[in-house]
Every structure is written in C-alpha cells, then in structure tokens.
C-alpha cells in the first residue's frame, strides 16, 4: 500500500516537473525548431555548412548583433525602442580606437564605455523626463551620434589599432573565439539582471503597465533611463568587438544594426508593445539570423536578398506576436 502511494506520488511529481519544463521551454520550441530546420536545409545545399569551422563563423557573425540585441531587448521589454544603437556603435568605437593610439588600452575602453553611458543617459533622459516618444527621440539621436562620429574623425576611418589588442582579441579564433566568450558572459549578466534582480522585475513591470508601476511607488523614470544606458553599454561592447574583427574603426559602422537587433529580439519572443521578452530567446534569434545570412552567403546569394530575408522575418515575428496576444 505504501509502495503504491509512493509510486503515485512520484509519478505525479514527475508529471508536474514535465509540465513545468514544457511551459518554460515551449516559447523557445518554435525558434529552436526553425534554427534546426534552416541548418538542415543549408547542410543539404552545401556540405560546408555544418563543419566545425563554419559553425564557429556563424557564432562569430552573431556576436555583434547578439550583444546589441540584448541591450535592445531590455529597452523593448520596458516599452521603448532604440534606433540609435548603430550610431552609438560607430561613435564609441571611434573614440576607443583614437584613445588606444594615444593612451593605454584599458583607459581607452573605459573612456568608450563612459561615452556610451552618456549617450544612454541622453536617450533615456529625453524619453523619461521630457515624456518624448522613444521612436522619435532615438531617430533624432541616431542622426546626432552619427554626425558626431563623422565630425570626430573627419569622415575617415581610424586604422592605427594597437597590435596587442588585435592579437589578444583574435587569439582563439580557431577554437572558441574571445568575442563569443564575451557574448555569452554578457548574456548571462543581462539574464541575471532581468530574471534575478528587482531591477529586472521593475523593467518588466514598466513595460507591462507603466502607470500602475508608477502608482506602486517605483521610480519609473530612473529605471527607464537605466534601460537605455544598458543598451548603450551593449553598443560600446559591440563597437570594441567590431574594431577587433576588422582592425579599423569606421564612422559608417553600425548602419542597419537597429534593424538586426529588433529582428533578433522580436524573433526571440520580445513583444514590441513591452512587458515581454527573453534573453535566451534573443540569443537564439540572433543565431538564427546569422545562420540564414551565412547559408545564403555560402550559396552566393547577393546581400540584397539577405535584407529581404531579414525584413520577412521581422514581419512574421510581429504577426506572431500580434496574434498570440489576441489569443
């Protein structure tokens, strides 16, 4: 009798565990299956696709978009949007590169992060305290920061990047590249912030219902500003990795990054109306976009069609989000 009750209890526990596990991972099921399906299709079309070196290439190609998209996800969850991410990447990477040539590498990195924080404070301050629309504010600062980047370097790339920095950042390219390690470390940090801290809870609450959150006594303005600062710091890190990959800082860098970041976040399950999003989903979304681009490149498909593919993915993601909220 006791053994029977024990077996029923264990079976009940097991079923509860399975249900909880399914609920936790079901939102990732579609995007994971999409990634597997796309990988299978491209592997049939080109045998190079699933080789170890190409998988490393896919991860490396996803690094910059992943990091920018993680910052964008935080902003989107809070109910905002940041169209200035590409311009911040360009501006901060130029400042880092210039200071690397004149100062030490650590001080150059700190100066770049400080400039990124200032950009985030400007975006968040205008949106939070002046009650301006995020789309319009960041559309304006997108042009502002791009203009400052062009003025800073007179429209010319900065090429004298210290070899020690380039060698250090590319030391493990044939095994597990350092930028990929940075991407995973940053995603773990943002994931911890969003899921295990009060700040993350507040960001989700603001995106879900800003007025109710304000009435609960939470300092909504400060939290929203923090979201844009996090986004700007992510852009600075992406800019540093951009320099290490190309060995040059370019004032035209980052054009279109806002599109890629929004796509990765949306495909990963972030709701563009706020209050919903996933750090893991964003990473998988960025990998999915990178996998598609890589496969199309291996098949010698022109870049123009790759933009079409990204646009279609965004439309599909927005449609899924719209219908899932109606259901």
Secondary structure, DSSP 4 states (H G I P E B T S, - for coil): -HHHHHHHHHHHHHHHHHHHHHHHHHHHHHHHHHHHHHHHHHHHH-TTTTSHHHHHHHHHHHHHHHHHHHHHHHHHHTT---TTHHHHHHHHHHHHHHHHHHS-HHHHHHHHHHHHHHHHHHHHHHHHHS---HHHHHHHHHHHHHHHHHHHTTT--B----HHHHHHHTTTTTSS-HHHHHHHHHHHHHHHHHHHSHHHHHHHHHHH-HHHHHHTT--HHHHHHHHHHHHHHHHHHHHHHHHHHHSSB-TTTTTTHHHHHHHHHHHTT--TTSS---HHHHHHHHHHHHHHHHHHHHTT--HHHHHHHHHHHHHHHHHHHHHHHH-
